[in-house]
């Protein structure tokens, strides 16, 4: 008898076991490696609108075009910085980027309404170029028709992105690859 901890196997059972399951019985599914758990989620909210609701005109090109206040929780230990992107996947020419921020401090729990449209904020946070070819927030401004969705995506990173020149969404995505510890999003809609 061969003992494998709590399992004992008699040598005779080895010889008696068929090499493959009989044709009348389905083969056992192959052993699979357990799936790795999804990254922890950050919770992103805004006092201006709730998940899936309309973004107020004040935060669009039809109003004052100021960024909405945002709040978040759930930044994991080990995070070195945060990054935030706002985009519209329903834009006619493909996803349109409305806002790129990076280098946010992990101690930050949100952003105030009306973040200045400058490349470097007083706290060191950097803003990149939107698809409006401008630094800072550019609010929803869809063509007339169906409502568009606007995602405010927050990422907790294990590094601080450093880029020479202007940061774009594509460059930020490349810089973040392999460094995202957690992510979260808030989606609002706007229709003209």
Buried (B, 14 or more C-beta within 10 A) or exposed (E): EEEEEEEEEEEEEEEEEEEEEEEEEEEEEEEEEEEEEEBEEBEBBBEBBEEEEBBBBBBBBEEEBBBBBBBBEBBEEEBBBBBBBBBBEBBEEEEBBBBBBBBBBBEBEBBEBBBBBEBEBEEEBBBBBBBBEEBBBBBBBBEEEEBBBBBBBBBBBBEBBEBEEBBBBEBBEEBBEEBBBBBBBBBBBBEB
